[in-house]
Amino acid sequence: MIWLIIAAAVALLLLGFELILVLGVPVYLVKLAWWDSMPDEILVQKMVGGIDHSILLAIPFFVFAGELMSDGRIARLLSRAAERCFRGARGGSGHAAVVSALAFGSVSGSAPATVAALGRLMYPRLRDAGFSETFTLGLIISVAETALLIPPSISLIIYGWLTETSISRLFAAGLVVGIVLGLAFHALVAYEVWRRGLGDAAARRQAALDTARGTAWALGMPAIILGGIYSGVFTATEAAAVSVLYALFVETAVFRTLTLRGFLHVAQRSAVLTTVIFMIVATGSALSYFITIAQVPQAVLAFMRAIDAGPLLFLLIVNIVFLVAGMFIDPGAAMLVLVPTLFPVAQSFGIDPVHFGLVIGLNVCIAMITPPFGLDIFVAASTLNKRVVDITRGVWPFIAVNLVVLAIVTYVPGVATFLPNLLMGR
């Protein structure tokens, strides 16, 4: 059944269908093929019931906050702060791009939004600093992946909803893994600087105090989100609502960049994006129902036992399946299809749900930049007016770095679990 869903999804994607149909049509085909006598109303009930969860309220709030800051000054100030920190350092613009993505990801939770917001800002600066065209394009779309790991990651929220895993624990783990991935990108930037012999930036390093003063309001957002959640002041959903209020206050009262027309435009764009996300999640909920009643997880577990597989081999198979699926279908759709199947098997092997969630999260990150259908590749092509083939040529070194980090997180669970355990106990 799973292979029918994936094959149908790939065929619809190649034919140019919208994502909701790419996931929805295979679900209906499964219903017709195996449960033809089931009333169609059951599908509607499962779709509506699937999104009737309070934790999912965090998604529209974080989307709205991210759009407000992308349209306003906060995104530009975060980028400027990162540049000031590395001004005067060799390859400073490359390192600044990594930190900018980490900072913007901490307020948007969306990789495509990070590519769109930072692409135009960082591309000319990276080229002026001497980085090649292909490396610049690869860097821009790859560092944006960290938004899928750094809180408030929308991908981790959806995983938490699918598996009933604590969002706070997932956010703590995502923070660590996101930083590890960022450090790996810093290492690749440093190697590129050494390989090409890039020199120091011409401008002087600004004082850290001056940077902090100029960007204090922008840096307040991640501090409020993370500090509020881990101090117990509010939940992840409440943090999302607070982030919207904070963004509105800063952009209207402090920077005074947000007009009524701009507010309505941002609200409309956020509503459309939220609707798309929830339609996909609702369809995934119906799919999860069919996977459960078909006892697909039990069949997978029986297969793993038949080949005498342990947790290490199982995790290797999970990575391979996600990497292959992510090359051909939307990674969010792949997560909705595969997590309900694989998570019960992971539980049977005693794999920590938070650890498994970050393994899945990293696979989603890699899928976003992997040809031929990596979503961020097409977002960057549209944003920067570049050819897809040029962007694709630049992502391979970053995919290699991702795979190294994925191997570390997969087989050293403590990387993902030590901070959640430290903050919230086992």
Helices and strands as residue ranges (DSSP letters): H 2-14, H 19-34, H 40-50, G 54-57, H 58-71, H 74-86, H 92-108, H 111-128, H 133-143, G 144-148, H 154-163, H 167-196, H 208-230, H 236-249, I 250-254, H 260-293, H 296-306, H 311-328, H 331-348, H 353-369, H 375-384, H 388-411, H 414-424
